[in-house]
């Protein structure tokens, strides 16, 4: 919860814990997903920002890996690299 916020241009830093991977089906961890941030006032959404994110398995050097077959199971999360596609940010504004 943020506020009260003065009228005008405002900036915020959003910090959040990473999701708990135990709650995600292992095969869904790798691949493209979206981080969606929405802003509302009095239950009316006025801003939505979406970022495309790619979670990619990066094996250790010399480790055999077939991208068609997917990463080994159990998945070593230390070998998953996250890339945000900042050039593909989708922003939607609407008036309150």
C-alpha positions as CSV (number, residue, x, y, z in Angstrom):
1,X,0.0,0.0,0.0
2,X,1.3,3.4,-1.0
3,X,0.0,6.8,-0.2
4,X,-1.1,9.4,0.1
5,X,0.6,10.4,-3.1
6,X,0.8,14.0,-4.3
7,X,-0.7,15.0,-7.7
8,X,2.0,15.0,-10.5
9,X,4.8,12.8,-11.6
10,X,5.8,10.2,-9.1
11,X,8.4,7.4,-9.0
12,X,8.3,4.3,-6.9
13,X,10.7,1.4,-6.3
14,X,9.0,-1.9,-6.3
15,X,10.7,-4.7,-4.3
16,X,9.3,-8.1,-3.9
17,X,10.5,-11.6,-2.9
18,X,11.0,-14.1,-5.7
19,X,8.3,-16.6,-6.0
20,X,8.6,-19.9,-4.2
21,X,9.7,-22.4,-6.9
22,X,8.1,-25.3,-5.0
23,X,4.7,-23.8,-5.9
24,X,5.5,-23.9,-9.7
25,X,5.3,-27.0,-11.8
26,X,8.9,-27.7,-12.8
27,X,8.2,-27.8,-16.5
28,X,6.7,-24.3,-16.3
29,X,9.8,-22.7,-14.8
30,X,11.7,-22.6,-18.1
31,X,10.4,-20.4,-20.9
32,X,8.7,-17.1,-21.4
33,X,6.4,-15.6,-18.8
34,X,5.2,-12.1,-17.8
35,X,5.6,-9.9,-14.8
36,X,2.5,-7.8,-14.5
37,X,2.3,-4.7,-12.2
38,X,-1.1,-3.0,-11.9
39,X,-2.0,0.3,-10.1
40,X,-5.5,1.0,-8.7
41,X,-7.2,3.8,-6.9
42,X,-10.5,3.1,-5.1
43,X,-10.7,-0.3,-6.9
44,X,-10.3,1.3,-10.3
45,X,-7.2,0.3,-12.3
46,X,-5.4,3.2,-13.9
47,X,-2.0,1.8,-14.9
48,X,-0.8,-1.6,-16.0
49,X,2.9,-2.4,-16.9
50,X,3.8,-5.8,-18.3
51,X,7.3,-7.1,-18.8
52,X,8.2,-10.2,-20.8
53,X,10.6,-12.5,-18.9
54,X,12.5,-15.5,-20.2
55,X,13.8,-18.1,-17.8
56,X,16.5,-20.1,-19.6
57,X,18.4,-23.2,-18.5
58,X,22.2,-22.7,-18.8
59,X,24.1,-25.9,-18.2
60,X,27.6,-25.9,-16.8
61,X,30.4,-25.9,-19.4
62,X,30.9,-29.4,-20.6
63,X,27.5,-30.6,-19.3
64,X,25.4,-32.3,-22.0
65,X,22.0,-30.6,-22.6
66,X,19.4,-31.2,-25.3
67,X,17.1,-28.1,-25.4
68,X,14.5,-30.2,-27.2
69,X,14.3,-32.6,-24.3
70,X,14.5,-29.8,-21.7
71,X,16.6,-29.5,-18.6
72,X,17.3,-32.4,-16.3
73,X,15.0,-33.2,-13.5
74,X,15.2,-32.2,-10.7
75,X,15.9,-28.7,-12.0
76,X,19.0,-27.0,-10.6
77,X,17.7,-23.5,-10.1
78,X,21.3,-22.1,-9.9
79,X,21.5,-22.8,-13.6
80,X,18.4,-20.9,-14.5
81,X,19.1,-17.4,-15.9
82,X,16.4,-14.7,-16.0
83,X,16.2,-12.1,-18.8
84,X,13.8,-9.2,-18.8
85,X,12.9,-7.9,-22.3
86,X,12.8,-4.2,-21.4
87,X,12.4,-3.2,-25.0
88,X,9.0,-5.0,-25.1
89,X,7.5,-3.3,-22.1
90,X,3.7,-2.9,-22.4
91,X,2.3,0.1,-20.6
92,X,-1.5,0.9,-20.4
93,X,-2.8,4.1,-18.8
94,X,-6.4,5.0,-18.3
95,X,-8.0,8.1,-16.7
96,X,-9.7,7.8,-13.3
